[in-house]
Amino acid sequence: MKNLIISSISAVSLMFGASAYAASTVTASGSTSVTGVMEVLAEKYQATQADAVEVQGTGSGAGIRAANDGTSMIGMSSRAVADDELKAGVKQFTMAMDGIAVAVNNANGVQDLSAEQVKKIYMGEITNWSEVGGANMPIVAVTREVGSGTRGAFEDIMGLIRKINGQKVTAISPRAQVQSGNGAIKTLVANNPAAIGYISLGSVDESLRTVKVDGAPATKEAIRAGEYGVARPFVLMVQEDTAAEAQRFIDFIMGEEGAQIIESEGYIDVQ
Amino acid sequence: MSDVVTVNHAPTAKQSGQVVKALEASANRVDWANHLFKYLFMLSAFIGVFSVGLIGYFLIKEGMPALSYAGVTNFVFGMEWVPPVLFGIAPMIVASLISALGAVVIGVPVALLTAIFLAEVAPKRVADVVRPAVELLAGIPSVVYGFFGLVIIVPMVEKVFNIPAGNTLMAAIIVLAVMILPTVIAISETALRAVPRSYKEGSLALGASPMFTIFKVLLPAARSGILAGVVLGIARAIGETMAIIMVMGNSPAMPRHLLDSARSLTANIAMEMAYATGLHSSALYTTGIVLLVFVMVLNATLLYLNREKAR
């Protein structure tokens, strides 16, 4: 008990002691998909040292602009950033990869699909497994609900996007079955031999089977090697002469502890 | 017994003086308990009314942006649900109505015959087993119905109709039909039991068979009560969410037949609430307004039926 009191007093004094030195704030803005994991990283980071971190979700395009203009110390993007999109003196790091597995029932014979075939299945243009080398059986496409991060990433990567009134919206067929959550999709695909679904890579287990996309298996190794197509990088951008506190935060993210947090959030650490 | 004895004795002058004093005292004293309970009753009554008002106000306030963006016609008759651009909930209105009506078509005959069985036909010992079983049906949480539907009904629909996915309107109708049974049975049985005994006795005395009596005398006499049960059953079916999400497939497209996947109004709200922002979120509240209107129409029907009954 005495120990507890002493340790809590020292913990409290540490907190106040630390805040006395919290002079600098690291700012990061960009992709809303990256924001989730960045906030967790920021929270863990703030617990260990004095600097504060502010994370804003504004979209990948805005993140690239922010890094170029220097309006944020760190820009975030959930798609690959071409070198000519960045001004001279702005460097980029891939902090993590976000992978999505395309999965079918264990009884389904189809082993390999092309990205184009997956896209057409979800657009409702391919409706029978025989069209993609399987048994003569209608395809039951299962998708996540609108607004889900996994669905957003899947649509982005597969190009399942169309424009209505100038706004980007989903191109996934309204006939596709909708389930909320990785678990619900897994249950449906695991119980229906005709079903196809997509789930985050971390949720895959032996109740269903992932298919190869363009010949590459849905594994962390294939994603790190850049072979598996249904994946996207989470990119951080900073100016070379950025503030020391921003560099310290990036070192934390790219370090051992950052890698653990990235993995525990369900993304693939690339180091 | 002792009261009777006291009345027989004439009260003494002293006693009656005391009674008068006590009466005067009680007339002057403010009866706090009486007031307290009066206002407690009133407060309780207002909590309900206040909640309904607050929910209605909240739904309309939150739903207005999407309604004014899309317009009532586009919203209610629109065929495409593509947030955050197109907010058409016609497919979901159709799915909600079809699933509720289907449940009534299958569930009500079964419920009505069960109610007749319990009220008129069953020996007491059998009724004592059937009635608690039906009441237990009412207490099962809807997620359990959904799970039952997912594990039993969905694969059954797949096999019977030979379709690739059993998550269909048909599966939802079957699950809902079971779910509305206890409501319709309980209210219909009460209505049948409320029919005066003289009707039944008169009919039987005139030589009518028991079955003739049930169908030509008791059922017509209990009609408005039975209809009230049916309306409450529809309301339960329209409002059901969890079980429907698990068995109906939730596709936001207009169902072409009963073996198509579909999404109900309630499922639309529950599925997309977690991640919705801005107009999309507002459109879910607007879906709630449409549901509220449905329930109000149903309740108005119920009030009308009960008025018929009272007359």
Contacts between the chains, C-beta under 8 A, distances in Angstrom:
chain1	res1	chain2	res2	distance
A	137	B	164	6.2
A	138	B	163	8.0
A	138	B	164	4.3
A	139	B	164	7.6
A	140	B	164	5.1
A	140	B	165	4.2
A	145	B	250	7.8
A	145	B	271	4.7
A	145	B	272	5.2
A	145	B	274	7.9
A	145	B	275	7.3
A	146	B	82	8.0
A	146	B	83	5.3
A	146	B	272	5.9
A	146	B	275	7.8
A	146	B	276	7.9
A	146	B	280	7.3
A	147	B	83	7.4
A	147	B	272	5.9
A	147	B	274	7.3
A	147	B	275	3.1
A	147	B	276	5.3
A	147	B	277	7.5
A	147	B	280	6.6
A	148	B	274	8.0
A	148	B	275	5.7
A	149	B	275	7.5
A	164	B	82	6.5
A	164	B	85	4.6
A	164	B	86	6.4
A	165	B	85	5.7
A	167	B	84	7.1
A	167	B	85	5.0
A	169	B	82	4.7
A	169	B	83	7.7
A	169	B	84	7.6
A	169	B	85	5.2
A	169	B	86	7.6
A	170	B	82	6.4
A	173	B	253	7.7
A	174	B	80	7.1
A	174	B	81	7.1
A	174	B	91	8.0
A	174	B	251	6.0
A	174	B	252	5.0
A	174	B	253	3.7
A	175	B	251	5.5
A	175	B	253	5.0
A	175	B	261	7.3
A	176	B	251	6.2
A	177	B	165	6.6
A	177	B	167	5.9
A	177	B	249	4.3
A	177	B	250	6.4
A	177	B	251	5.7
A	177	B	261	5.3
A	178	B	249	7.3
A	178	B	250	4.0
A	178	B	251	6.1
A	178	B	252	7.1
A	178	B	263	7.0
A	178	B	271	6.6
A	179	B	250	6.9
A	180	B	245	7.6
A	180	B	271	5.0
A	180	B	274	7.1
A	187	B	150	7.6
A	188	B	167	7.3
A	191	B	155	7.5
A	192	B	158	7.9
A	192	B	164	7.3
A	192	B	165	5.9
A	194	B	164	3.9
A	194	B	165	6.6
A	195	B	165	7.0
